[in-house]
Amino acid sequence: MKYLHTMVRVRDVDASLRFYCDGLGLRETRRMENAAGRFTLIFLAADETPDAEIELTHNWDSDEDYGSARNFGHLAFRVADIYATCQRLLDMGYTINRPPRDGHMAFVRSPDLISVELLQDGHLPPQEPWASMPNTGVW
């Protein structure tokens, strides 16, 4: 058996690519557009794990509310510098729902409310403003 990908539905392709590519640093590996089915599939991966992909599914005419159900847990990524990653996302206007107070773990949500866990490769010492930053919302 081989793990292939995790699929998440997205409402706005540009907003999602901004988050996953510009914010998290993933890259688009391929894209499939199906005019008959009126959907687009966009596959993303991290450079270190090109075989572990995220499939963004955009249904062109859907106004379905994907909600914020917690039955899907989260996506997790190991990062080289959790503080720099969180700062980049914060500067882009994303809320760091669970700041990396411990220098090891943080949570942020995508534009479609998918929880994303960021885990530091190794451990960094606690650092302000993160060490005293409160949780915001849910993740």
C-alpha positions in Angstrom: 0.0 0.0 0.0 1.2 3.5 -0.8 -0.2 6.7 0.7 -1.3 9.0 -2.2 -2.9 12.3 -0.9 -5.4 14.0 1.3 -8.3 15.9 -0.5 -9.8 19.1 0.8 -12.6 21.1 -0.9 -11.9 24.7 -1.5 -14.2 27.6 -2.4 -11.6 30.0 -3.8 -8.6 28.6 -5.7 -6.6 31.8 -5.6 -7.1 32.3 -1.8 -6.2 28.6 -1.2 -3.1 28.7 -3.4 -2.0 31.9 -1.6 -2.3 30.1 1.8 -0.8 26.7 0.8 1.9 27.9 -1.7 2.8 31.5 -0.6 2.1 30.9 3.1 3.2 27.4 3.7 5.7 27.0 0.8 4.0 24.0 -0.9 4.3 23.9 -4.7 1.7 22.9 -7.3 2.7 19.5 -8.8 -0.1 19.1 -11.3 -3.6 20.3 -12.1 -6.6 18.7 -13.8 -9.6 20.5 -15.1 -12.8 18.6 -15.9 -15.2 20.9 -17.8 -17.8 18.1 -18.1 -17.8 17.6 -14.3 -17.2 21.3 -13.6 -14.4 20.8 -11.2 -10.6 21.4 -10.9 -8.1 19.2 -9.0 -4.9 20.9 -7.9 -2.2 18.7 -6.3 0.3 20.3 -4.0 3.4 18.9 -2.2 6.3 20.0 0.0 9.8 19.7 -1.6 10.9 17.3 1.1 8.0 14.9 0.6 6.9 15.1 -3.1 4.9 11.9 -2.9 2.7 13.1 0.0 0.3 15.4 -1.7 -2.7 17.5 -0.8 -5.5 17.6 -3.5 -7.4 20.8 -3.5 -10.8 20.1 -5.1 -12.7 23.1 -6.5 -16.3 22.5 -7.6 -16.9 25.3 -10.0 -20.6 26.1 -9.4 -20.9 25.0 -5.8 -22.1 27.3 -3.1 -22.1 24.4 -0.6 -21.1 25.5 2.9 -18.2 23.2 3.8 -18.6 24.3 7.4 -16.1 23.9 10.2 -16.8 20.3 11.2 -14.1 18.8 13.4 -14.5 15.2 12.0 -11.4 15.9 9.8 -8.5 16.5 12.2 -5.7 18.5 10.6 -2.9 18.5 8.1 0.6 18.6 9.7 3.9 19.9 8.3 7.4 19.9 9.8 9.0 23.3 9.2 12.6 24.5 9.5 11.7 27.7 11.5 8.3 27.7 13.1 8.6 31.4 14.1 9.5 32.5 10.6 6.6 30.4 9.1 4.1 31.8 11.6 5.4 35.4 11.1 5.0 35.0 7.3 1.4 33.7 7.7 0.6 36.4 10.2 2.0 39.1 7.8 -0.2 37.7 5.1 -3.3 38.3 7.3 -3.8 34.8 8.7 -4.6 34.2 12.3 -2.2 32.0 14.2 -4.9 30.2 16.2 -2.5 28.3 18.5 0.8 30.3 18.6 4.1 28.4 18.9 4.6 29.4 22.5 6.7 26.3 23.2 8.9 26.7 20.1 7.6 23.4 18.8 3.9 23.5 17.7 1.4 25.9 16.2 -2.0 25.8 14.4 -3.4 28.0 11.7 -6.5 27.5 9.5 -6.7 27.7 5.8 -9.3 30.0 4.0 -11.6 27.0 4.0 -11.1 26.4 7.7 -8.8 23.4 7.4 -6.7 23.1 10.5 -3.0 23.0 9.7 -0.5 22.0 12.4 3.0 23.3 12.1 5.7 21.3 13.9 9.3 22.6 14.4 12.0 20.4 13.1 13.9 20.0 16.4 13.0 22.5 19.1 13.5 26.2 19.4 13.5 28.1 22.7 10.4 30.0 23.5 10.5 33.5 21.9 8.4 36.6 22.1 5.9 37.7 21.0 4.9 34.0 20.6 5.6 32.9 24.1 2.9 35.1 25.6 0.5 35.2 22.7 -3.0 33.7 23.6 -4.9 31.2 21.5 -7.4 32.7 19.1 -10.6 30.8 18.1 -10.5 27.1 17.4 -8.3 25.0 15.3 
